[in-house]
Amino acid sequence: MWLRLFIVLGIIGIAEYYSFIVVRSSVRNMPSVWRITLISFYLFCTTISWLGLILFRQINWAAVPHLLRNVYIAFVLGFVVGKILVMLVMVIDDIRRLVTWLVTALAYGNAAGQGTDSTGGIERSLFLKQTALVLGGLSLLGFTFGISNRYSYRVRKLKLKFASLPEAFKGLKIVQVSDIHTGSFDNHSAVAHGIQRVLDQNADIILFTGDLVNNHAEEVDAKYQEIFSRLKAPMGVYSTLGNHDYGDYVHWPSKDAKAENLERLKGIHASMGWRLMMNEHIVLERGNDKIALIGIENWSAKANFTRYGDMHKAYAGLKEKNIPFKILLSHDPSHWHAQVVPEFSDVQLTLSGHTHGMQFGIDSKWFKWSPVQYMYNEWAGLYTTGEQNLYVNRGFGFLGYPGRLGVMPEITVFELV
């Protein structure tokens, strides 16, 4: 833990050093008044950015006007990511300069001749400094622009083939929604539009895989309850809990207050017509065929997330029922490889969420990348091991960063064939 902390602090320190060097270099030839003003402004932005990150959990963001909150958080993230990009470019430049110096010293016994290219053109280090500054600026603009994508719902459709799927369930259409995070929303009509897009898919069954709220049950006010209760499907709407639903990330006056909040949230699921599954399973029937739907509470293989789920309890009795096909709702995708694959090999399809694809990255048909992949091996889309499949939904809502940059909010439609 301490080693990881020192590494992170070291990277931050290096990024801050290089970023200051680049800013100072870019204003060096300006009049002193402008130079001092711009450097002071940069230091002020740096200070408020780190204060926002350090005090993130202590700030009552709900009391901050939505527009100000959104712009501030987007600015801070863009500013910090921009500095990391600056660091990467500058480290490459320093490595290049070191190699050049070593080659020159070994070949000629001195370090003369470095600094400009052979044609007498612009110094390559200056070019890289300018490149770093541009990348930092693009990061800032990108995260600010990403705010406009927070309600840009993308419908993703997949056909999944299973040899063990009973005949009567062939063609079953499932819609998965995950990670709504109601407390982050600031536009009822935009959310209602997203819910209508879910309904437009004409699903046989709708499955929600956790994190209805950020922390408090009261985030789902009467208007949002009315909007979410519009979700209907012939075979029902089923849900499970995510790590945020338990209220673990806020201070409660007592254990009873925290428990009462969770009970209220369970009641909201019920009042909206959602069947909340708490470490249990149900049997779905079509004609003479049956499949099982398993739903567990949050179960994570990551040490920093509390584990409430009990897969053995949820699975109990299924073997005796001799049901050939099983779907699991489990919020955290780390559960799949940690327990489902090694211990429950007859669970053919697991649906998860949790990662949001970090709401930032490259998410195309040909290439996927996001910083979250360094924490989760399965973070967005479909993964297969043998005859078992995991799908990680990118999330309907957003948390922390009030936007989406490259990784859009998702509504997933599965057709089982």
One Martini backbone bead per residue (centre of mass of N, CA, C, O) as a GRO file, in nm:
protein
  417
    1MET     BB    1   0.060   0.061  -0.023
    2TRP     BB    2   0.301   0.258   0.018
    3LEU     BB    3   0.432   0.212  -0.255
    4ARG     BB    4   0.193   0.316  -0.421
    5LEU     BB    5   0.190   0.600  -0.297
    6PHE     BB    6   0.478   0.683  -0.383
    7ILE     BB    7   0.435   0.650  -0.683
    8VAL     BB    8   0.206   0.853  -0.716
    9LEU     BB    9   0.358   1.097  -0.593
   10GLY     BB   10   0.588   1.089  -0.797
   11ILE     BB   11   0.421   1.139  -1.052
   12ILE     BB   12   0.300   1.405  -0.961
   13GLY     BB   13   0.567   1.558  -0.923
   14ILE     BB   14   0.667   1.528  -1.216
   15ALA     BB   15   0.423   1.658  -1.354
   16GLU     BB   16   0.450   1.934  -1.215
   17TYR     BB   17   0.733   2.003  -1.307
   18TYR     BB   18   0.694   1.989  -1.616
   19SER     BB   19   0.455   2.185  -1.637
   20PHE     BB   20   0.604   2.432  -1.530
   21ILE     BB   21   0.824   2.437  -1.745
   22VAL     BB   22   0.634   2.478  -1.987
   23VAL     BB   23   0.498   2.739  -1.895
   24ARG     BB   24   0.752   2.909  -1.850
   25SER     BB   25   0.856   2.881  -2.144
   26SER     BB   26   0.595   3.008  -2.290
   27VAL     BB   27   0.640   3.304  -2.114
   28ARG     BB   28   0.935   3.419  -2.130
   29ASN     BB   29   0.884   3.654  -2.373
   30MET     BB   30   0.713   3.812  -2.199
   31PRO     BB   31   0.598   4.038  -2.027
   32SER     BB   32   0.617   4.056  -1.690
   33VAL     BB   33   0.316   4.091  -1.629
   34TRP     BB   34   0.216   3.846  -1.792
   35ARG     BB   35   0.400   3.633  -1.670
   36ILE     BB   36   0.303   3.659  -1.374
   37THR     BB   37  -0.001   3.621  -1.425
   38LEU     BB   38   0.006   3.337  -1.562
   39ILE     BB   39   0.159   3.185  -1.339
   40SER     BB   40  -0.042   3.251  -1.113
   41PHE     BB   41  -0.286   3.118  -1.248
   42TYR     BB   42  -0.166   2.837  -1.262
   43LEU     BB   43  -0.125   2.802  -0.953
   44PHE     BB   44  -0.421   2.840  -0.880
   45CYS     BB   45  -0.533   2.599  -1.044
   46THR     BB   46  -0.365   2.387  -0.900
   47THR     BB   47  -0.476   2.432  -0.616
   48ILE     BB   48  -0.786   2.385  -0.673
   49SER     BB   49  -0.750   2.103  -0.785
   50TRP     BB   50  -0.623   1.957  -0.535
   51LEU     BB   51  -0.843   2.035  -0.336
   52GLY     BB   52  -1.073   1.885  -0.482
   53LEU     BB   53  -0.944   1.599  -0.462
   54ILE     BB   54  -0.884   1.582  -0.154
   55LEU     BB   55  -1.200   1.700  -0.080
   56PHE     BB   56  -1.425   1.539  -0.229
   57ARG     BB   57  -1.579   1.391   0.020
   58GLN     BB   58  -1.628   1.670   0.190
   59ILE     BB   59  -1.796   1.776  -0.031
   60ASN     BB   60  -2.115   1.925  -0.099
   61TRP     BB   61  -2.225   1.880  -0.413
   62ALA     BB   62  -2.538   1.921  -0.387
   63ALA     BB   63  -2.495   2.242  -0.309
   64VAL     BB   64  -2.388   2.275  -0.588
   65PRO     BB   65  -2.421   2.405  -0.868
   66HIS     BB   66  -2.433   2.226  -1.148
   67LEU     BB   67  -2.264   2.396  -1.343
   68LEU     BB   68  -2.025   2.447  -1.155
   69ARG     BB   69  -1.960   2.153  -1.095
   70ASN     BB   70  -1.913   2.050  -1.383
   71VAL     BB   71  -1.689   2.247  -1.467
   72TYR     BB   72  -1.491   2.193  -1.238
   73ILE     BB   73  -1.445   1.887  -1.274
   74ALA     BB   74  -1.360   1.899  -1.570
   75PHE     BB   75  -1.119   2.083  -1.526
   76VAL     BB   76  -0.957   1.910  -1.328
   77LEU     BB   77  -0.927   1.658  -1.506
   78GLY     BB   78  -0.801   1.800  -1.751
   79PHE     BB   79  -0.558   1.915  -1.597
   80VAL     BB   80  -0.435   1.649  -1.491
   81VAL     BB   81  -0.417   1.491  -1.758
   82GLY     BB   82  -0.248   1.704  -1.901
   83LYS     BB   83   0.003   1.669  -1.716
   84ILE     BB   84   0.057   1.375  -1.790
   85LEU     BB   85   0.109   1.431  -2.090
   86VAL     BB   86   0.342   1.620  -2.047
   87MET     BB   87   0.524   1.418  -1.903
   88LEU     BB   88   0.552   1.210  -2.130
   89VAL     BB   89   0.685   1.399  -2.337
   90MET     BB   90   0.925   1.495  -2.155
   91VAL     BB   91   1.050   1.221  -2.100
   92ILE     BB   92   1.118   1.160  -2.391
   93ASP     BB   93   1.305   1.403  -2.425
   94ASP     BB   94   1.508   1.327  -2.199
   95ILE     BB   95   1.591   1.059  -2.318
   96ARG     BB   96   1.696   1.171  -2.582
   97ARG     BB   97   1.912   1.360  -2.456
   98LEU     BB   98   2.069   1.142  -2.308
   99VAL     BB   99   2.145   0.972  -2.553
  100THR     BB  100   2.289   1.197  -2.708
  101TRP     BB  101   2.503   1.255  -2.493
  102LEU     BB  102   2.629   0.972  -2.480
  103VAL     BB  103   2.708   0.942  -2.778
  104THR     BB  104   2.882   1.198  -2.791
  105ALA     BB  105   3.076   1.132  -2.557
  106LEU     BB  106   3.180   0.860  -2.679
  107ALA     BB  107   3.270   0.974  -2.965
  108TYR     BB  108   3.409   1.282  -2.860
  109GLY     BB  109   3.427   1.352  -2.540
  110ASN     BB  110   3.157   1.524  -2.574
  111ALA     BB  111   2.844   1.743  -2.574
  112ALA     BB  112   2.854   1.859  -2.841
  113GLY     BB  113   2.593   1.954  -3.079
  114GLN     BB  114   2.348   1.994  -2.919
  115GLY     BB  115   1.984   2.110  -2.984
  116THR     BB  116   2.002   2.085  -3.294
  117ASP     BB  117   1.949   2.014  -3.595
  118SER     BB  118   2.112   1.954  -3.901
  119THR     BB  119   1.942   2.212  -4.036
  120GLY     BB  120   1.887   2.443  -3.812
  121GLY     BB  121   1.633   2.414  -3.675
  122ILE     BB  122   1.422   2.341  -3.456
  123GLU     BB  123   1.418   2.243  -3.157
  124ARG     BB  124   1.311   1.949  -3.038
  125SER     BB  125   1.246   2.032  -2.743
  126LEU     BB  126   1.059   2.265  -2.822
  127PHE     BB  127   0.858   2.100  -2.980
  128LEU     BB  128   0.775   1.919  -2.737
  129LYS     BB  129   0.673   2.146  -2.559
  130GLN     BB  130   0.449   2.231  -2.752
  131THR     BB  131   0.310   1.958  -2.760
  132ALA     BB  132   0.246   1.942  -2.458
  133LEU     BB  133   0.069   2.196  -2.448
  134VAL     BB  134  -0.145   2.099  -2.648
  135LEU     BB  135  -0.232   1.841  -2.498
  136GLY     BB  136  -0.323   1.984  -2.242
  137GLY     BB  137  -0.542   2.157  -2.381
  138LEU     BB  138  -0.706   1.921  -2.503
  139SER     BB  139  -0.783   1.795  -2.236
  140LEU     BB  140  -0.943   2.032  -2.126
  141LEU     BB  141  -1.147   2.046  -2.364
  142GLY     BB  142  -1.247   1.753  -2.359
  143PHE     BB  143  -1.373   1.746  -2.069
  144THR     BB  144  -1.564   1.978  -2.124
  145PHE     BB  145  -1.714   1.848  -2.364
  146GLY     BB  146  -1.811   1.580  -2.212
  147ILE     BB  147  -2.062   1.697  -2.072
  148SER     BB  148  -2.252   1.668  -2.334
  149ASN     BB  149  -2.249   1.325  -2.299
  150ARG     BB  150  -2.418   1.231  -2.039
  151TYR     BB  151  -2.698   1.175  -2.243
  152SER     BB  152  -2.557   0.982  -2.473
  153TYR     BB  153  -2.718   0.726  -2.563
  154ARG     BB  154  -2.618   0.383  -2.623
  155VAL     BB  155  -2.709   0.123  -2.835
  156ARG     BB  156  -2.635  -0.220  -2.773
  157LYS     BB  157  -2.610  -0.508  -2.991
  158LEU     BB  158  -2.652  -0.866  -2.916
  159LYS     BB  159  -2.563  -1.197  -3.012
  160LEU     BB  160  -2.618  -1.500  -2.824
  161LYS     BB  161  -2.470  -1.822  -2.818
  162PHE     BB  162  -2.637  -2.129  -2.692
  163ALA     BB  163  -2.651  -2.470  -2.651
  164SER     BB  164  -2.825  -2.467  -2.361
  165LEU     BB  165  -3.066  -2.333  -2.478
  166PRO     BB  166  -3.380  -2.337  -2.471
  167GLU     BB  167  -3.611  -2.332  -2.715
  168ALA     BB  168  -3.821  -2.120  -2.588
  169PHE     BB  169  -3.562  -1.896  -2.552
  170LYS     BB  170  -3.535  -1.835  -2.833
  171GLY     BB  171  -3.511  -1.483  -2.876
  172LEU     BB  172  -3.446  -1.356  -2.626
  173LYS     BB  173  -3.497  -1.027  -2.486
  174ILE     BB  174  -3.244  -0.826  -2.337
  175VAL     BB  175  -3.217  -0.559  -2.097
  176GLN     BB  176  -2.943  -0.361  -1.991
  177VAL     BB  177  -2.895  -0.183  -1.683
  178SER     BB  178  -2.656   0.053  -1.530
  179ASP     BB  179  -2.554   0.284  -1.329
  180ILE     BB  180  -2.736   0.548  -1.262
  181HIS     BB  181  -2.688   0.765  -1.044
  182THR     BB  182  -2.908   0.986  -0.955
  183GLY     BB  183  -2.739   1.215  -0.795
  184SER     BB  184  -2.605   1.328  -1.079
  185PHE     BB  185  -2.850   1.446  -1.184
  186ASP     BB  186  -3.001   1.750  -1.390
  187ASN     BB  187  -3.226   1.592  -1.597
  188HIS     BB  188  -3.527   1.460  -1.639
  189SER     BB  189  -3.573   1.454  -1.951
  190ALA     BB  190  -3.312   1.303  -2.028
  191VAL     BB  191  -3.373   1.048  -1.866
  192ALA     BB  192  -3.646   0.986  -1.999
  193HIS     BB  193  -3.523   0.936  -2.276
  194GLY     BB  194  -3.355   0.691  -2.191
  195ILE     BB  195  -3.598   0.516  -2.099
  196GLN     BB  196  -3.735   0.515  -2.377
  197ARG     BB  197  -3.506   0.359  -2.518
  198VAL     BB  198  -3.556   0.105  -2.364
  199LEU     BB  199  -3.855   0.061  -2.452
  200ASP     BB  200  -3.794   0.053  -2.768
  201GLN     BB  201  -3.675  -0.256  -2.752
  202ASN     BB  202  -3.882  -0.470  -2.661
  203ALA     BB  203  -3.848  -0.639  -2.411
  204ASP     BB  204  -3.886  -0.927  -2.215
  205ILE     BB  205  -3.644  -0.823  -2.025
  206ILE     BB  206  -3.525  -0.640  -1.733
  207LEU     BB  207  -3.183  -0.552  -1.625
  208PHE     BB  208  -3.037  -0.449  -1.310
  209THR     BB  209  -2.677  -0.384  -1.195
  210GLY     BB  210  -2.662  -0.135  -1.013
  211ASP     BB  211  -2.653   0.176  -0.883
  212LEU     BB  212  -2.896   0.392  -0.825
  213VAL     BB  213  -2.699   0.539  -0.632
  214ASN     BB  214  -2.456   0.705  -0.450
  215ASN     BB  215  -2.601   0.702  -0.127
  216HIS     BB  216  -2.906   0.807  -0.131
  217ALA     BB  217  -3.240   0.744  -0.147
  218GLU     BB  218  -3.338   1.050  -0.200
  219GLU     BB  219  -3.240   1.077  -0.496
  220VAL     BB  220  -3.515   0.925  -0.553
  221ASP     BB  221  -3.740   1.096  -0.644
  222ALA     BB  222  -4.057   1.120  -0.751
  223LYS     BB  223  -3.980   1.169  -1.048
  224TYR     BB  224  -3.780   0.931  -1.082
  225GLN     BB  225  -3.977   0.712  -1.001
  226GLU     BB  226  -4.167   0.760  -1.237
  227ILE     BB  227  -3.962   0.707  -1.462
  228PHE     BB  228  -3.860   0.416  -1.372
  229SER     BB  229  -4.157   0.286  -1.365
  230ARG     BB  230  -4.179   0.257  -1.686
  231LEU     BB  231  -4.043  -0.002  -1.660
  232LYS     BB  232  -4.138  -0.265  -1.884
  233ALA     BB  233  -4.206  -0.628  -1.897
  234PRO     BB  234  -4.334  -0.936  -1.951
  235MET     BB  235  -4.100  -1.069  -1.738
  236GLY     BB  236  -3.980  -0.816  -1.616
  237VAL     BB  237  -3.806  -0.646  -1.342
  238TYR     BB  238  -3.461  -0.670  -1.247
  239SER     BB  239  -3.251  -0.644  -0.946
  240THR     BB  240  -2.955  -0.498  -0.797
  241LEU     BB  241  -2.674  -0.432  -0.604
  242GLY     BB  242  -2.439  -0.186  -0.533
  243ASN     BB  243  -2.189  -0.029  -0.365
  244HIS     BB  244  -2.352   0.253  -0.337
  245ASP     BB  245  -2.628   0.151  -0.199
  246TYR     BB  246  -2.508   0.128   0.112
  247GLY     BB  247  -2.357   0.397   0.215
  248ASP     BB  248  -2.022   0.379   0.251
  249TYR     BB  249  -1.937   0.705   0.155
  250VAL     BB  250  -2.071   0.808   0.424
  251HIS     BB  251  -2.175   0.982   0.701
  252TRP     BB  252  -2.336   0.848   0.983
  253PRO     BB  253  -2.495   0.888   1.287
  254SER     BB  254  -2.576   0.575   1.241
  255LYS     BB  255  -2.646   0.248   1.183
  256ASP     BB  256  -2.952   0.289   1.158
  257ALA     BB  257  -2.945   0.504   0.934
  258LYS     BB  258  -2.814   0.324   0.723
  259ALA     BB  259  -3.024   0.095   0.727
  260GLU     BB  260  -3.266   0.275   0.654
  261ASN     BB  261  -3.166   0.360   0.375
  262LEU     BB  262  -3.166   0.074   0.253
  263GLU     BB  263  -3.467   0.015   0.299
  264ARG     BB  264  -3.568   0.245   0.123
  265LEU     BB  265  -3.440   0.145  -0.138
  266LYS     BB  266  -3.590  -0.121  -0.152
  267GLY     BB  267  -3.871   0.015  -0.164
  268ILE     BB  268  -3.825   0.159  -0.435
  269HIS     BB  269  -3.799  -0.083  -0.611
  270ALA     BB  270  -4.084  -0.189  -0.548
  271SER     BB  271  -4.251   0.071  -0.630
  272MET     BB  272  -4.135   0.041  -0.941
  273GLY     BB  273  -4.143  -0.284  -1.008
  274TRP     BB  274  -3.884  -0.408  -0.887
  275ARG     BB  275  -3.697  -0.708  -0.854
  276LEU     BB  276  -3.514  -0.761  -0.582
  277MET     BB  277  -3.201  -0.932  -0.557
  278MET     BB  278  -3.096  -1.127  -0.252
  279ASN     BB  279  -2.940  -1.390  -0.272
  280GLU     BB  280  -3.097  -1.523  -0.535
  281HIS     BB  281  -3.352  -1.716  -0.711
  282ILE     BB  282  -3.519  -1.772  -1.027
  283VAL     BB  283  -3.778  -1.907  -1.233
  284LEU     BB  284  -3.810  -1.922  -1.580
  285GLU     BB  285  -4.096  -1.953  -1.806
  286ARG     BB  286  -4.147  -2.145  -2.124
  287GLY     BB  287  -4.357  -2.345  -2.125
  288ASN     BB  288  -4.147  -2.629  -2.059
  289ASP     BB  289  -3.927  -2.421  -2.002
  290LYS     BB  290  -3.610  -2.335  -1.825
  291ILE     BB  291  -3.466  -2.068  -1.633
  292ALA     BB  292  -3.212  -1.889  -1.450
  293LEU     BB  293  -3.212  -1.623  -1.202
  294ILE     BB  294  -2.938  -1.451  -1.059
  295GLY     BB  295  -2.901  -1.257  -0.745
  296ILE     BB  296  -2.656  -1.041  -0.608
  297GLU     BB  297  -2.477  -0.887  -0.410
  298ASN     BB  298  -2.207  -0.728  -0.356
  299TRP     BB  299  -1.908  -0.861  -0.532
  300SER     BB  300  -1.559  -0.837  -0.455
  301ALA     BB  301  -1.201  -0.870  -0.530
  302LYS     BB  302  -1.165  -0.597  -0.401
  303ALA     BB  303  -1.049  -0.466  -0.100
  304ASN     BB  304  -1.208  -0.169  -0.125
  305PHE     BB  305  -1.467  -0.364  -0.125
  306THR     BB  306  -1.748  -0.458  -0.003
  307ARG     BB  307  -1.886  -0.781   0.093
  308TYR     BB  308  -2.232  -0.914   0.045
  309GLY     BB  309  -2.229  -1.152  -0.121
  310ASP     BB  310  -2.397  -1.489  -0.187
  311MET     BB  311  -2.365  -1.740  -0.402
  312HIS     BB  312  -2.445  -1.998  -0.248
  313LYS     BB  313  -2.723  -1.899  -0.164
  314ALA     BB  314  -2.834  -1.830  -0.452
  315TYR     BB  315  -2.776  -2.137  -0.567
  316ALA     BB  316  -2.944  -2.289  -0.391
  317GLY     BB  317  -3.111  -2.573  -0.556
  318LEU     BB  318  -3.037  -2.582  -0.867
  319LYS     BB  319  -2.937  -2.869  -0.922
  320GLU     BB  320  -3.212  -3.011  -0.851
  321LYS     BB  321  -3.368  -2.858  -1.098
  322ASN     BB  322  -3.227  -2.893  -1.374
  323ILE     BB  323  -3.108  -2.624  -1.510
  324PRO     BB  324  -2.947  -2.537  -1.818
  325PHE     BB  325  -2.985  -2.211  -1.764
  326LYS     BB  326  -2.781  -1.916  -1.656
  327ILE     BB  327  -2.828  -1.599  -1.491
  328LEU     BB  328  -2.614  -1.331  -1.372
  329LEU     BB  329  -2.629  -1.080  -1.115
  330SER     BB  330  -2.322  -0.875  -1.096
  331HIS     BB  331  -2.183  -0.580  -1.050
  332ASP     BB  332  -1.888  -0.694  -1.021
  333PRO     BB  333  -1.652  -0.821  -1.249
  334SER     BB  334  -1.445  -0.959  -1.046
  335HIS     BB  335  -1.629  -1.205  -0.972
  336TRP     BB  336  -1.601  -1.393  -1.213
  337HIS     BB  337  -1.298  -1.497  -1.188
  338ALA     BB  338  -1.298  -1.546  -0.871
  339GLN     BB  339  -1.584  -1.746  -0.875
  340VAL     BB  340  -1.761  -1.829  -1.114
  341VAL     BB  341  -1.563  -1.989  -1.294
  342PRO     BB  342  -1.444  -2.197  -1.073
  343GLU     BB  343  -1.750  -2.271  -0.920
  344PHE     BB  344  -1.970  -2.181  -1.176
  345SER     BB  345  -1.978  -2.332  -1.480
  346ASP     BB  346  -2.318  -2.313  -1.527
  347VAL     BB  347  -2.278  -2.003  -1.581
  348GLN     BB  348  -2.326  -1.849  -1.887
  349LEU     BB  349  -2.438  -1.554  -1.776
  350THR     BB  350  -2.288  -1.238  -1.694
  351LEU     BB  351  -2.396  -0.933  -1.534
  352SER     BB  352  -2.240  -0.607  -1.539
  353GLY     BB  353  -2.055  -0.316  -1.411
  354HIS     BB  354  -1.913  -0.027  -1.230
  355THR     BB  355  -1.681   0.111  -1.426
  356HIS     BB  356  -1.786   0.298  -1.683
  357GLY     BB  357  -1.513   0.309  -1.839
  358MET     BB  358  -1.442   0.580  -1.674
  359GLN     BB  359  -1.569   0.785  -1.894
  360PHE     BB  360  -1.278   0.718  -2.038
  361GLY     BB  361  -1.166   0.681  -2.383
  362ILE     BB  362  -1.136   0.407  -2.610
  363ASP     BB  363  -1.445   0.294  -2.803
  364SER     BB  364  -1.411   0.067  -3.037
  365LYS     BB  365  -1.424  -0.198  -3.252
  366TRP     BB  366  -1.088  -0.216  -3.266
  367PHE     BB  367  -1.048  -0.027  -2.994
  368LYS     BB  368  -0.954  -0.046  -2.639
  369TRP     BB  369  -0.933   0.223  -2.385
  370SER     BB  370  -0.858   0.252  -2.027
  371PRO     BB  371  -0.755   0.312  -1.709
  372VAL     BB  372  -0.937   0.078  -1.584
  373GLN     BB  373  -0.764  -0.171  -1.698
  374TYR     BB  374  -0.555  -0.152  -1.446
  375MET     BB  375  -0.795  -0.276  -1.247
  376TYR     BB  376  -0.964  -0.419  -1.488
  377ASN     BB  377  -0.991  -0.675  -1.707
  378GLU     BB  378  -1.307  -0.627  -1.695
  379TRP     BB  379  -1.476  -0.317  -1.834
  380ALA     BB  380  -1.595  -0.371  -2.144
  381GLY     BB  381  -1.813  -0.588  -2.250
  382LEU     BB  382  -1.715  -0.894  -2.392
  383TYR     BB  383  -1.651  -1.213  -2.222
  384THR     BB  384  -1.461  -1.529  -2.261
  385THR     BB  385  -1.486  -1.864  -2.096
  386GLY     BB  386  -1.554  -2.090  -2.274
  387GLU     BB  387  -1.905  -2.111  -2.184
  388GLN     BB  388  -1.850  -1.832  -2.054
  389ASN     BB  389  -2.013  -1.510  -1.987
  390LEU     BB  390  -1.929  -1.154  -1.994
  391TYR     BB  391  -2.098  -0.843  -1.920
  392VAL     BB  392  -1.996  -0.493  -1.940
  393ASN     BB  393  -2.145  -0.220  -1.848
  394ARG     BB  394  -2.104   0.143  -1.892
  395GLY     BB  395  -2.352   0.289  -1.813
  396PHE     BB  396  -2.608   0.533  -1.760
  397GLY     BB  397  -2.444   0.711  -1.586
  398PHE     BB  398  -2.269   0.918  -1.339
  399LEU     BB  399  -1.941   0.979  -1.168
  400GLY     BB  400  -1.801   1.270  -1.078
  401TYR     BB  401  -1.771   1.291  -1.376
  402PRO     BB  402  -2.002   1.499  -1.577
  403GLY     BB  403  -1.926   1.274  -1.815
  404ARG     BB  404  -1.816   1.187  -2.160
  405LEU     BB  405  -1.504   1.037  -2.301
  406GLY     BB  406  -1.554   0.787  -2.545
  407VAL     BB  407  -1.759   0.672  -2.312
  408MET     BB  408  -2.074   0.583  -2.333
  409PRO     BB  409  -2.377   0.554  -2.249
  410GLU     BB  410  -2.567   0.244  -2.172
  411ILE     BB  411  -2.769   0.018  -2.378
  412THR     BB  412  -2.844  -0.328  -2.358
  413VAL     BB  413  -2.893  -0.580  -2.622
  414PHE     BB  414  -3.013  -0.913  -2.601
  415GLU     BB  415  -2.993  -1.209  -2.811
  416LEU     BB  416  -3.096  -1.533  -2.781
  417VAL     BB  417  -2.958  -1.829  -2.989
   0.00000   0.00000   0.00000
